[in-house]
Structures are given as structure tokens and as C-alpha cells.
Amino acid sequence: MYKRKLTASSFVRKSKLIIGLDLTSDMVGKDGPAVQAEKERLERETLSIVSQTAEHAVAFKINRHLVLPMGLFEGIPRIIDAIHDAGITAIADIKLNDIGNTNKVIAKYYFDAGFDAIIVNPLVGMEGGLSSVFEMATLRKRGIITLCYMSHPGAREGYGLYVSPDGKQKSEPFYRYFARVARKWDTDGVIVGATHPEKITEIREILGTEIPIISPGVGAQGGSARIAIDAGADFVIVARSIVQAEDPAAAAAAFAAEIR
């Protein structure tokens, strides 16, 4: 299972750091050659960051910052190949959130592109929602990570809402329900923002040691890597504070050392 790969990578590399490759590009108003040149620049910079920081990471996370401008079957496979060559894995941060047939097609595209795991939204449920994705991940030995409580301030407006799933049980916040669902589904991890360490601790009590907690929101969003780990997170995701640093390698080394 994918969570075992993360754990093994963490043990070997003595790190709990996942690096988010959130590089950006502006192609508005550019013509064909200029667009191609911008794609090539983005790929060069991304590959450079992977090369500089891989020794400090247990995985890299790629979201639509890169997929949209570089192309899922154009530049992205070369980025994933470089990540795999470094001996680690690539997570697709797509927050999959649709009906089952659409989810299945989207997941297949991302797995075919080489991703080792994808992030999905448990809100759509299993039956007719994520069941086909979990089946595909099992067959292809890929990972599924579910959202539990996101890192932005507005997360409370959704993940903090109270719900009674069957109308009979005592109501509870969505994030507690999603944590219990993650155990039921045996996911490869849950996303809980580092900006909410009290939620990390609360969710850890529900999950026990069976499901890893992965915490984004470190650095630019104000979350602390050390506080997140102390609160119960297994891994932290750092993106802008590394990819936008003057020295990405030094920044990655500093974050890895902080949570070692």
C-alpha cells in the first residue's frame, strides 16, 4: 500500500517532508512560440527544484499549477520520471470530487501519467462516487489520500459543519466523520491543515496509528511544521516556502531538519 511507501521513504531519508511543486506560469496573451518557451521554462525550473531538493523529501506533490500549463501527457511525465529516478513518489493533488464514472476516467488519466497517489474528496461518498477509484488504485497498487480538514480559513465553513450521517446518530463535524470514514476505507492518508494543529490532535485520536496525517499549509499559509508534527501529523507539505526560495535546497533542508 502507498502509505507503506511513504513510511519506508521517511525511515530511509530521515525526513517527514513532502514538497509541493506549486510553480506558476502566466501564458495570457502569448502566442504559440512564446507559450512553448514558457512551458519549457516551467519544466526546467521544476526539474531543477526536484534535483536540488529530492534528498530532503519523502514525496513530491503536484497540483493543477503544473498540470494545466505543462500537460498531463506532455511535460508532467518527465517531471514524474525525475521524481521516480530520485527514488521517491509523486502525489496528484486534484481533490477528485465528481460522480463515479467521471472520477474513474480522471483517476485513470492521472495513474496512466505516472502518479503514485491521488488526493480525493470523501464528500462524494463511496457508492457511485469513489468506489471505482479505490478499486482501480488497489488493482494498480496506487494510493488514495482523502481530505479531512483543509488549511485555509474558510475550511470551517465546510469541514467544520455538523452532520448526522443517518439522521439518528448524534451530529458531529464533517472532519470527524471524514476521519472515521478514512479508517473505514483504509485510505493511505488524510489531509489536515497545519494551520489547525488542534484539529490534527483531535483527528489523530480518531485515526489511531493506522492512517497517516499529511499536513499542508506550512510556511506561506502560516502553519508551523514543528507544531504540526508535535500535534500528531506524520508528514508536512511545504510548497511556496521552498519553490519560491532563493535557495530551494537550503530551504528544504531547513524544513526537513525542523521536523526530523
LINQUIHU-V427272 format. One record per residue. OMEGA is omega in degrees with one decimal (none if undefined). Layout:
omega:OMEGA
omega:OMEGA
//
This chain:
omega:-174.4
omega:-178.6
omega:176.5
omega:176.7
omega:178.5
omega:-179.1
omega:179.3
omega:178.3
omega:178.8
omega:180.0
omega:-177.0
omega:-173.8
omega:-178.3
omega:-176.7
omega:174.5
omega:-172.7
omega:168.9
omega:-176.6
omega:177.1
omega:-177.7
omega:-175.5
omega:175.7
omega:-176.3
omega:-178.7
omega:177.2
omega:-178.2
omega:-178.0
omega:176.9
omega:-179.8
omega:177.1
omega:-175.4
omega:-179.7
omega:-179.5
omega:177.1
omega:179.2
omega:178.9
omega:179.1
omega:175.9
omega:-179.5
omega:176.9
omega:-179.1
omega:178.8
omega:179.3
omega:-178.1
omega:179.1
omega:178.4
omega:178.2
omega:179.7
omega:176.6
omega:-179.4
omega:-176.7
omega:-168.6
omega:-172.0
omega:-177.1
omega:-178.4
omega:-172.4
omega:171.8
omega:177.3
omega:170.9
omega:177.6
omega:179.6
omega:175.4
omega:-173.8
omega:171.9
omega:-178.2
omega:-174.0
omega:-176.5
omega:-179.1
omega:-173.6
omega:179.0
omega:-175.7
omega:-179.9
omega:176.0
omega:-177.5
omega:-174.8
omega:178.5
omega:178.5
omega:176.3
omega:-179.8
omega:177.5
omega:179.3
omega:177.6
omega:178.6
omega:178.3
omega:177.5
omega:175.9
omega:179.3
omega:-169.1
omega:-178.0
omega:179.9
omega:175.8
omega:-179.8
omega:-176.0
omega:179.4
omega:-175.4
omega:-165.8
omega:-177.3
omega:177.8
omega:-171.2
omega:-176.9
omega:178.6
omega:178.1
omega:-178.5
omega:-179.7
omega:-179.3
omega:-179.3
omega:179.4
omega:179.1
omega:-177.9
omega:176.8
omega:178.8
omega:179.0
omega:175.5
omega:-178.7
omega:-179.1
omega:180.0
omega:175.9
omega:176.1
omega:-177.5
omega:177.5
omega:-177.6
omega:-176.8
omega:-177.8
omega:177.7
omega:-176.8
omega:-176.4
omega:-179.7
omega:179.9
omega:-175.4
omega:-175.6
omega:-178.2
omega:179.4
omega:177.5
omega:178.1
omega:179.4
omega:-179.9
omega:178.5
omega:-178.8
omega:-175.3
omega:179.0
omega:176.4
omega:-174.1
omega:175.0
omega:177.7
omega:-176.5
omega:173.8
omega:177.1
omega:173.8
omega:-173.7
omega:-168.5
omega:-174.9
omega:-177.1
omega:-177.7
omega:179.6
omega:-179.1
omega:-178.1
omega:177.7
omega:-176.3
omega:178.9
omega:178.8
omega:178.5
omega:-176.2
omega:169.6
omega:-170.3
omega:-178.2
omega:180.0
omega:-178.3
omega:179.8
omega:174.5
omega:-177.9
omega:-179.7
omega:178.7
omega:177.7
omega:-174.5
omega:176.2
omega:177.0
omega:179.8
omega:176.8
omega:178.3
omega:176.9
omega:179.3
omega:176.6
omega:-179.8
omega:-178.8
omega:-177.1
omega:-179.2
omega:-179.0
omega:178.2
omega:173.2
omega:178.1
omega:175.3
omega:-174.1
omega:176.1
omega:177.6
omega:-179.7
omega:-175.2
omega:178.7
omega:176.9
omega:176.9
omega:-179.0
omega:-179.2
omega:-179.0
omega:176.5
omega:179.0
omega:178.8
omega:-174.9
omega:-169.9
omega:-179.7
omega:-172.1
omega:-174.3
omega:178.2
omega:171.8
omega:-179.6
omega:-171.3
omega:172.2
omega:175.8
omega:179.6
omega:175.4
omega:-173.2
omega:-179.5
omega:174.7
omega:179.6
omega:178.6
omega:178.7
omega:-177.5
omega:180.0
omega:179.3
omega:179.1
omega:179.7
omega:-179.8
omega:177.6
omega:177.6
omega:176.9
omega:-179.0
omega:173.2
omega:176.2
omega:175.6
omega:-177.6
omega:-172.3
omega:-177.8
omega:175.8
omega:-172.9
omega:178.3
omega:-179.7
omega:175.8
omega:178.3
omega:-176.9
omega:-179.3
omega:179.8
omega:179.0
omega:178.3
omega:179.2
omega:-178.9
omega:178.6
omega:179.3
omega:179.9
omega:-178.6
omega:-175.0
omega:-179.0
omega:none
//
